[in-house]
Amino acid sequence: MMKPNIKDLSFTEFETYLVERKQPAYRAGQVWQWLYQKRAVSFAEMTNLSVSLREQIAKDFAISRLAIERKADSSDGTVKFLFRLADDRSIESVLIPEAKRLTLCISTQAGCGFGCAFCATALLGLKRNLRASEIFDQILEANRTLDGDRRITHVVLMGMGEPLANYGQTVRALDVMTDTSWGIGISPRRITLSTVGLVPQIQKLMDETNINLAISLHAPTDEIRSKLMPVNRKYSLRQLMECCRALPIPRRKRITFEYVLLRGVNDSAADAQQLAELLLGIRCKVNLIPFNPHPGSEFERPESRDVEQFQQILYFHGLQVNVRRPRGDDIQAACGQLQGETIAEREGAAGRC
Ligand code: SAH
């Protein structure tokens, strides 16, 4: 039988394990520092523990890791990792270098069950939720591939899957990412979670953590949004906006609204006007994402003058707007292009068998 992965225990669960074995509780901090700060891959490395304790822990637990199945480098410096999970499923993470930051975009589910009409991950359906260890291990493994002093500075939960549909494991992973005494130690201000808009979980997350929130909006009306995002039939725009208005967002922070621009679907001047009205009075910024095409998609990217017009209208209404440049689109690493192994590749593989 496979030994349990030590990284799937919470800090307090491991403390309890130690105390039950007549060990001092502070050893939990030492072991956790080895795992998450010194990134040990074996118990033998943990030299401030007695040999007998190391042996005991090694008898009871494994230190499992994500396997890097493939790494693709984009001409713009973006790197896409395909990770293989223990049950042979695969997930992707994307490393995005910018002037002063190094951002990792991580996955929280294998596949996704929300069925957004324009998204490549949706075509897979939901395979399964990731465990907390599989979520934060993406950071540990990507960090290992960097040379010298380079470190991941920012994390976005914007890869495959819907983080708030895997709430418990995502929050456990956030604990490991943010803890400064034994964890990876990334400040919550440098972490952003993106959601399709699960209202009760948004409220819970904002009560329980200090990370930044991004909401995938993509339409100014229920009519358009329900066509693009089936989740809108469960939580309407009115419910979502009411929730956003009531969130306790600290003064220096803003909610990010993401809006993928689809030619002829949600990119008109009237759409921009309605969007501005919808967002009236919410401290926010808008990220416009011109659609990134992927095999099997029926949508098109708008003309750049339509993108500019859309941006101008929002700007005119006093909104802060960014147009997101596609990063890594030559390696299918841009927003909405993550599929693990693509369907085409899988079919190809089946053909070869
Ligand atoms: N499930 C979460 C996390 C995924 S974030 C969410 O939906 O927010 C990925 C972002 O990329 C989302 O805003 C998503 O709507 C957007 N996206 C999906 N497909 C896209 C595509 N083909 N082109 C551009 N953006 C896309």
Residues whose N, C-alpha, C, O or C-beta is under 5 A from the ligand:
A	BS01	SAH	F118 C119 A120 L157 M158 G159 G161 E162 S194 T195 V196 S216 E258 V260 I289 P290 F291 N292 C335 G336
